[in-house]
Amino acid sequence: MKVVKFGGSSLASGIQLMKVLDVVKNDDMRKIIVVSAPGKRFSDDTKVTDLLIDCAAKALLLEDTTEIFNKIISRYRDIVLDTGMDDSVISEISGNLTAILKSDKSNPDQFMDKMKASGEDNNAKLVAAFFNHQGITATYVNPKDAGLFVTEDHAGARVLPESYDNLFALRDYSGLVIFPGFFGYTKSGEISTFSRSGSDITGAIVANGVQAELYENFTDVDAVFVVNPAIVKKPQQVAELTYREMRELSYAGFSVFHDEALIPAFRAGIPVHIKNTNNPESTGTRVIRERDTSNGPVVGIASDDGFCSIYISKYLMNREIGFGRQVLEILERAGLNYEHMPSGIDDLTIILRENQLDATLEAKLIHELTHKLNADFVSIERSLSLIMIVGEAMRQNIGTTFRASRALSSANVNIEMINQGSSEVSIMFGVKKDDEHKAVQALYHEFFQEIEV
């Protein structure tokens, strides 16, 4: 059995839905279909989820939602008309969205989650109706009925362990199961949504629960690329990478998956196959537990901007018991979370997202770190980018850090910070934001091939 997830771009129009039909019909093992809300049909289009968020915001402000409500329903209606279905499912979708808009708004987060989740939920009803219209038995299954229970962390829900046992019963359905992504239900019966890439998370959870042989994730690209195509033209594709490599790359800025999205599948040892709805014959990228690492030390290069560093210097810091704990307590009181903390014997650097720090908090933080730690010097540097080179084979290869540093030096990129994880699967470099693209191109040139820039 395969669990198949289709992203928003794969379900954005009737034409795309016909492609989904062909993909599903082509493999009898594709039993459970997890769907996103309709995405963009063209570059300037708006995702249904974004329309729903705007609609919810207007409703919470007691503003008129008629126009945006009609836009949302029109998106579903266009798909129905394009596929030749009758509009009974549109009446059901319209009624559902109307009921949510009239529901209790005393808890804004809860109301927003209900609105956002309706995008996937109503699209699952539409997709099930479409398959049945095409003569293929398909059943829409609501996450509550399937027993997908989650925590009450709105927009950041986590699956409860009992859900996996509950979901196993999905195997018993005849025909296809059409399952909405992005949300589950709390034990009190309220909808709670996952974080970014929520439908990817649902697909991984369902794959784990039904003990699928494979989790296929269909999107609008042929494969994972070794580097962002917006930075390097026509980069190489990745045929295989490991779970750990995928997580490291996703964390560091790869846009294919959020870094937490596939964890349920990884824990169950279920391979993930990334494929293109628009080009299903392409080999795609497989994410597996172990792979052949003979093709070089680096499998991918990722980058992300929007970071800053807090630099603390104090003579004999290494001999001061509890110094690190005091630093973390100051950050905790300020409500800050950090990403990395490389250190030396007399200095410590803390990397964090700079959007957490406004000018007032920055000044307060420098003052508190300086005086409470009796530090010799404290400074904050903004506009940093982090670049990660990732590969399981780096553990067996000598000189990877040297090669990377040499490439950056040759490109006249100054390294502000360097850190290697204890697993030796990744090496991270901090550079100025303005040097990010130049640095990524230099590293690609070093570890892969000549590039066209």
SVG drawing of the C-alpha trace seen along z (x, -y; Angstrom):
<svg xmlns="http://www.w3.org/2000/svg" viewBox="-26 -51 68 55">
<polyline fill="none" stroke="black" stroke-width="0.4" points="0.0,0.0 1.1,-3.5 0.0,-6.8 0.1,-9.6 0.0,-13.3 -0.8,-15.9 0.2,-19.5 -1.8,-22.6 -0.3,-23.2 -1.4,-19.6 -5.0,-20.4 -5.3,-24.0 -7.5,-23.5 -9.6,-20.9 -6.7,-20.3 -4.4,-19.5 -7.1,-17.2 -7.2,-15.2 -3.4,-14.7 -3.9,-13.5 -6.5,-11.0 -4.0,-9.6 -1.3,-9.3 -3.6,-7.4 -5.1,-5.1 -1.5,-4.2 -0.8,-2.3 -3.2,-0.1 -1.1,-0.4 -2.0,-4.1 -4.7,-3.5 -4.8,-6.6 -4.8,-10.1 -3.9,-13.0 -4.9,-16.4 -3.9,-20.0 -6.2,-23.0 -6.1,-24.3 -2.9,-26.3 -1.9,-28.8 -2.9,-28.3 -0.4,-30.8 2.4,-33.0 0.2,-35.9 -2.7,-33.8 -3.6,-33.4 -3.7,-30.1 -7.1,-29.2 -5.5,-28.9 -4.4,-32.6 -7.9,-33.6 -9.3,-31.7 -6.8,-33.5 -7.9,-36.9 -11.5,-35.9 -11.1,-34.8 -9.3,-38.0 -12.1,-40.1 -14.7,-38.0 -12.8,-38.5 -12.8,-42.3 -16.5,-42.1 -15.9,-43.3 -17.9,-42.2 -16.7,-38.9 -19.0,-38.6 -16.5,-39.4 -13.7,-37.1 -16.2,-34.4 -17.4,-34.4 -13.8,-34.3 -13.2,-31.1 -16.3,-29.4 -15.5,-30.4 -12.1,-28.6 -13.9,-25.3 -16.7,-26.0 -14.1,-26.5 -12.6,-23.0 -16.1,-21.4 -17.0,-23.0 -13.7,-22.1 -14.2,-18.4 -17.8,-18.2 -19.2,-17.4 -22.6,-18.6 -22.5,-21.4 -23.9,-19.5 -20.5,-19.4 -20.3,-23.2 -23.5,-23.5 -21.9,-21.4 -18.7,-23.4 -20.6,-26.7 -22.7,-25.5 -19.6,-24.4 -17.8,-27.7 -21.0,-29.7 -21.4,-27.7 -17.8,-28.3 -18.1,-32.0 -21.2,-32.1 -19.5,-30.0 -18.1,-31.2 -15.2,-33.7 -14.4,-34.1 -11.2,-32.1 -9.6,-33.8 -6.8,-31.1 -9.4,-28.3 -11.6,-30.1 -8.6,-30.8 -7.7,-27.1 -11.2,-26.1 -11.1,-28.5 -7.7,-27.4 -8.5,-23.7 -11.6,-24.1 -9.4,-24.5 -8.1,-21.0 -11.3,-19.5 -13.6,-20.9 -11.1,-20.0 -11.0,-16.4 -14.8,-16.3 -14.4,-17.7 -11.7,-15.2 -13.7,-12.3 -16.7,-13.4 -14.4,-13.8 -13.1,-10.2 -16.6,-8.8 -17.7,-10.9 -14.9,-9.2 -16.2,-5.8 -13.6,-5.1 -14.9,-4.3 -13.5,-6.9 -14.5,-7.8 -13.9,-11.1 -12.7,-10.4 -12.6,-13.2 -9.6,-13.1 -11.9,-13.0 -13.6,-9.9 -10.2,-8.4 -9.0,-9.1 -6.2,-11.6 -5.9,-13.4 -3.4,-16.2 -2.4,-18.7 -4.1,-22.0 -1.2,-24.0 -3.0,-26.0 -0.9,-26.4 1.7,-24.1 -0.2,-20.9 1.6,-17.7 0.2,-14.2 -0.8,-12.2 0.7,-8.7 -2.7,-6.9 -3.5,-8.3 -1.2,-5.8 -3.2,-2.8 -6.5,-4.5 -5.3,-5.3 -4.5,-1.6 -8.2,-1.1 -8.0,-3.1 -6.6,0.0 -10.0,1.6 -11.8,-0.8 -12.8,0.4 -11.7,-1.8 -9.7,-5.0 -9.5,-6.9 -9.4,-10.7 -8.0,-12.3 -7.6,-16.1 -4.2,-17.2 -3.0,-20.0 -5.2,-19.4 -6.4,-17.0 -8.7,-17.1 -8.0,-17.7 -9.4,-15.3 -12.0,-18.0 -13.2,-17.8 -11.7,-21.1 -9.8,-21.4 -6.1,-22.2 -3.7,-22.7 -0.1,-21.7 2.6,-24.2 4.0,-25.0 3.8,-22.1 0.9,-20.8 -0.4,-18.4 3.1,-16.9 2.9,-16.2 -0.5,-14.6 0.8,-12.4 3.7,-11.2 1.5,-10.5 -1.0,-8.5 1.8,-6.6 3.1,-5.6 -0.3,-4.7 -1.3,-2.4 2.3,-1.0 2.6,-1.9 5.2,-0.5 5.9,-3.9 4.9,-7.5 4.7,-9.4 4.7,-13.2 3.6,-14.7 4.6,-18.4 5.4,-20.6 9.1,-19.9 10.8,-16.9 13.1,-16.3 15.0,-17.7 18.0,-19.8 21.4,-19.9 21.0,-23.6 18.3,-26.3 17.7,-26.8 17.0,-30.5 20.7,-30.8 22.3,-28.3 21.0,-27.7 20.0,-24.2 21.6,-22.5 22.0,-18.7 19.1,-16.6 19.4,-14.4 18.5,-10.8 18.6,-9.6 19.3,-11.1 18.9,-9.9 16.3,-11.0 19.0,-12.8 20.3,-14.6 16.8,-15.7 16.1,-17.1 19.4,-19.0 18.7,-20.5 15.1,-21.3 16.1,-23.1 18.7,-25.1 16.4,-26.5 15.4,-23.8 11.8,-24.6 10.7,-21.1 9.8,-20.2 9.6,-21.9 12.3,-20.2 9.7,-18.5 7.3,-17.4 8.5,-13.9 9.5,-12.8 6.5,-10.4 7.5,-8.5 11.2,-8.6 10.5,-7.1 8.6,-4.2 11.4,-3.7 9.0,-4.4 10.8,-5.6 9.5,-8.9 9.4,-9.4 9.2,-13.0 7.6,-13.2 6.2,-15.7 2.4,-15.6 3.1,-17.4 5.9,-14.9 5.2,-11.6 7.6,-9.7 10.5,-11.6 12.5,-9.5 12.1,-12.0 14.0,-11.9 13.9,-9.0 14.4,-9.8 15.6,-6.6 17.3,-5.4 20.7,-4.6 22.1,-5.3 25.3,-4.7 27.6,-7.6 30.3,-6.9 29.2,-9.9 31.1,-12.4 31.0,-13.9 28.2,-16.5 24.7,-15.7 23.2,-19.2 23.8,-22.9 21.1,-25.0 21.0,-28.6 18.7,-30.9 18.9,-34.5 17.4,-36.6 19.9,-35.7 21.9,-37.7 24.7,-36.8 25.3,-37.7 29.0,-37.7 30.2,-37.5 33.8,-37.7 35.2,-37.1 38.7,-36.1 38.8,-32.7 35.1,-32.0 35.9,-28.3 36.8,-28.2 33.6,-29.9 31.1,-27.2 27.5,-28.0 28.4,-30.7 26.5,-29.0 23.5,-28.5 23.4,-32.1 23.5,-33.1 20.5,-30.8 18.6,-32.1 18.9,-35.7 17.7,-34.6 14.8,-32.7 13.7,-35.7 13.8,-37.8 11.6,-35.2 14.3,-34.3 15.2,-31.0 18.5,-30.3 19.6,-28.2 23.3,-27.6 25.9,-28.3 29.5,-27.8 32.1,-28.7 35.8,-29.0 37.7,-29.2 37.1,-32.9 34.2,-33.6 30.7,-32.5 28.5,-33.2 24.8,-32.7 22.9,-32.6 19.2,-33.4 16.5,-34.7 16.9,-38.5 13.2,-39.1 13.0,-38.3 15.0,-41.4 13.8,-45.0 16.1,-47.9 14.8,-48.2 15.2,-44.5 18.7,-44.5 19.9,-47.4 18.4,-45.8 20.0,-42.4 23.5,-43.9 23.2,-45.7 22.1,-42.6 24.6,-40.2 27.4,-42.7 26.6,-43.5 25.1,-40.3 27.9,-38.2 30.6,-40.8 31.6,-40.2 34.5,-42.0 32.7,-42.6 29.2,-42.0 28.0,-42.8 25.2,-41.9 25.7,-41.6 22.7,-41.6 22.0,-40.6 23.6,-37.2 22.9,-34.2 23.6,-30.6 24.9,-28.2 24.8,-24.5 26.6,-21.8 25.2,-18.4 26.2,-14.8 26.5,-11.5 29.8,-10.8 31.5,-13.8 32.2,-11.5 34.5,-9.3 36.0,-12.1 39.0,-14.1 39.3,-17.7 35.7,-18.7 35.9,-21.7 39.2,-22.8 37.6,-22.5 34.6,-24.6 36.7,-27.3 39.0,-27.5 36.1,-27.9 34.6,-30.7 38.0,-32.4 38.5,-32.2 35.1,-33.9 36.2,-36.7 33.5,-35.6 34.4,-36.2 33.4,-33.5 31.8,-35.1 31.2,-31.8 31.7,-28.1 30.1,-25.2 30.1,-21.5 27.5,-19.3 28.6,-16.4 27.0,-14.0 29.4,-15.3 26.6,-15.2 26.6,-19.0 28.9,-22.0 27.4,-25.4 28.9,-28.7 27.7,-32.2 28.3,-34.9 27.0,-38.4 23.6,-38.3 25.0,-40.2 27.4,-37.3 24.9,-34.5 24.4,-33.8 28.1,-34.2 29.0,-31.8 26.4,-29.1 27.6,-29.4 31.2,-28.9 30.4,-25.9 28.4,-24.3 31.3,-24.9 33.6,-23.2 31.6,-20.1 29.6,-19.5 30.5,-21.0 31.2,-24.1 28.1,-26.3 26.5,-28.9 25.9,-32.0"/>
</svg>
